[in-house]
Amino acid sequence: MKPRIETERLVIRPWRDIDASDALAIYGDEHVTRWLIPQLSWVPDVPAMRDLLHRWQAEDVKPAGHWAVELRDTGRVVGGVALLRLALWDDMEIGWQLARSAWGNGYAAEAGAAVADWSMHNTDLEEVFALVGPTNARAAGTAKRIGMELIGETEQYHGQRLNLYRLRHYDLAYHPDSPTYAGET
Ligand SMILES: CC(C)(COP(=O)(O)OP(=O)(O)OC[C@H]1O[C@@H](n2cnc3c(N)ncnc32)[C@H](O)[C@@H]1OP(=O)(O)O)[C@@H](O)C(=O)NCCC(=O)NCCS
């Protein structure tokens, strides 16, 4: 079961069917999906978005998964966080996606830090990685903000040259105000 994680400004929780329109504003926007590695296909419409949400809801591989990122004060879903096992490797990759209207507020760092914190405190995971395209300054800034260390360039994952960032549990530089964890109700 995926947890529900609360931070100062955000609720990070499993996706629900009702999120399809908000999710489409993220995954149906090519300004967001062009940065995703491997490119998560651009989602064309609400039914396709709902199908994808169903797949994410069915995931049950702790600590991996996709979460919705909701603003605490309005309940609006503004983004997603994913923690995924890298194919053929044991390593875990964390990734963030926000609706463009929500960029520039540090939400990805707050959500990413909270999911990384949860995964390293509630499983035996000791480190997580992020793979960032060389021109993706916002994603690189988010990784640094969380306290991730740039290890260097690699072509080891996804068949592309990418910058590899690593976060070990004692590197967590961004401590979301006492995140609280709970099972989804
Ligand atoms: C990546 C993403 C989640 C980041 O969220 P965001 O709200 O845009 O990020 P922020 O504006 O909080 O910026 C994050 C950091 O990068 C810095 N930054 C932002 N734009 C920057 C730029 N053009 N150059 C350098 N640094 C930049 C910010 O100053 C901030 O650092 P700080 O917290 O130390 O001040 C968001 O841009 C997004 O969804 N992009 C498309 C999908 C994507 O790229 N996902 C990641 C794939 S690896």
PDBQT file of the ligand as one rigid body, heavy atoms in Angstrom, charges set to zero:
ROOT
HETATM    1  C1  LIG A 201      11.504  19.712 -12.872  1.00  0.00    +0.000 C 
HETATM    2  C2  LIG A 201      10.318  20.402 -12.187  1.00  0.00    +0.000 C 
HETATM    3  C3  LIG A 201       9.512  19.379 -11.420  1.00  0.00    +0.000 C 
HETATM    4  C4  LIG A 201      10.938  21.427 -11.206  1.00  0.00    +0.000 C 
HETATM    5  O1  LIG A 201       9.907  22.135 -10.578  1.00  0.00    +0.000 OA
HETATM    6  P1  LIG A 201       9.939  23.732 -10.565  1.00  0.00    +0.000 P 
HETATM    7  O2  LIG A 201       8.822  24.227  -9.756  1.00  0.00    +0.000 OA
HETATM    8  O3  LIG A 201      10.013  24.176 -11.971  1.00  0.00    +0.000 OA
HETATM    9  O4  LIG A 201      11.305  23.985  -9.824  1.00  0.00    +0.000 OA
HETATM   10  P2  LIG A 201      11.696  25.302  -9.051  1.00  0.00    +0.000 P 
HETATM   11  O5  LIG A 201      11.222  26.516  -9.785  1.00  0.00    +0.000 OA
HETATM   12  O6  LIG A 201      11.322  25.133  -7.622  1.00  0.00    +0.000 OA
HETATM   13  O7  LIG A 201      13.250  25.259  -9.215  1.00  0.00    +0.000 OA
HETATM   14  C5  LIG A 201      14.024  24.251  -8.606  1.00  0.00    +0.000 C 
HETATM   15  C6  LIG A 201      15.386  24.823  -8.367  1.00  0.00    +0.000 C 
HETATM   16  O8  LIG A 201      16.009  25.069  -9.648  1.00  0.00    +0.000 OA
HETATM   17  C7  LIG A 201      16.389  26.437  -9.728  1.00  0.00    +0.000 C 
HETATM   18  N1  LIG A 201      16.109  26.840 -11.088  1.00  0.00    +0.000 N 
HETATM   19  C8  LIG A 201      14.879  27.027 -11.620  1.00  0.00    +0.000 A 
HETATM   20  N2  LIG A 201      15.033  27.403 -12.920  1.00  0.00    +0.000 NA
HETATM   21  C9  LIG A 201      16.361  27.430 -13.158  1.00  0.00    +0.000 A 
HETATM   22  C10 LIG A 201      17.133  27.751 -14.281  1.00  0.00    +0.000 A 
HETATM   23  N3  LIG A 201      16.589  28.094 -15.447  1.00  0.00    +0.000 N 
HETATM   24  N4  LIG A 201      18.486  27.677 -14.176  1.00  0.00    +0.000 NA
HETATM   25  C11 LIG A 201      19.059  27.304 -13.031  1.00  0.00    +0.000 A 
HETATM   26  N5  LIG A 201      18.364  26.991 -11.904  1.00  0.00    +0.000 NA
HETATM   27  C12 LIG A 201      17.042  27.066 -11.988  1.00  0.00    +0.000 A 
HETATM   28  C13 LIG A 201      15.529  27.173  -8.732  1.00  0.00    +0.000 C 
HETATM   29  O9  LIG A 201      16.169  28.351  -8.273  1.00  0.00    +0.000 OA
HETATM   30  C14 LIG A 201      15.367  26.148  -7.634  1.00  0.00    +0.000 C 
HETATM   31  O10 LIG A 201      16.485  26.133  -6.785  1.00  0.00    +0.000 OA
HETATM   32  P3  LIG A 201      16.314  26.650  -5.248  1.00  0.00    +0.000 P 
HETATM   33  O11 LIG A 201      15.235  25.811  -4.636  1.00  0.00    +0.000 OA
HETATM   34  O12 LIG A 201      17.659  26.381  -4.655  1.00  0.00    +0.000 OA
HETATM   35  O13 LIG A 201      15.951  28.094  -5.366  1.00  0.00    +0.000 OA
HETATM   36  C15 LIG A 201       9.381  21.116 -13.190  1.00  0.00    +0.000 C 
HETATM   37  O14 LIG A 201      10.085  22.143 -13.827  1.00  0.00    +0.000 OA
HETATM   38  C16 LIG A 201       8.816  20.165 -14.225  1.00  0.00    +0.000 C 
HETATM   39  O15 LIG A 201       7.785  19.534 -14.019  1.00  0.00    +0.000 OA
HETATM   40  N6  LIG A 201       9.519  20.052 -15.381  1.00  0.00    +0.000 N 
HETATM   41  C17 LIG A 201       9.091  19.144 -16.450  1.00  0.00    +0.000 C 
HETATM   42  C18 LIG A 201       9.289  17.688 -16.060  1.00  0.00    +0.000 C 
HETATM   43  C19 LIG A 201      10.720  17.397 -15.639  1.00  0.00    +0.000 C 
HETATM   44  O16 LIG A 201      11.659  17.971 -16.150  1.00  0.00    +0.000 OA
HETATM   45  N7  LIG A 201      10.868  16.462 -14.686  1.00  0.00    +0.000 N 
HETATM   46  C20 LIG A 201      12.165  16.034 -14.219  1.00  0.00    +0.000 C 
HETATM   47  C21 LIG A 201      12.772  15.051 -15.158  1.00  0.00    +0.000 C 
HETATM   48  S1  LIG A 201      14.397  14.526 -14.585  1.00  0.00    +0.000 SA
ENDROOT
TORSDOF 0
